[in-house]
């Protein structure tokens, strides 16, 4: 997976969503995505709902 640095004026949630979508298009949908951050969780919720991916928030 490629690491991408964001610029100060970039929307980090948009960059995250694009990265996840690119991953899904290349490798297929995972069964589950685990996140530890509420902001990341909210950024991915719609993608996971549409793609039927279980989104789970974990402590670590």
PyMOL commands that set and color helices and strands:
alter all, ss='L'
color gray80, all
select helices_A, chain A and resi 12-27+38-51
alter helices_A, ss='H'
color red, helices_A
select strands_A, chain A and resi 32-35+54-57
alter strands_A, ss='S'
color yellow, strands_A
deselect
rebuild
show_as cartoon
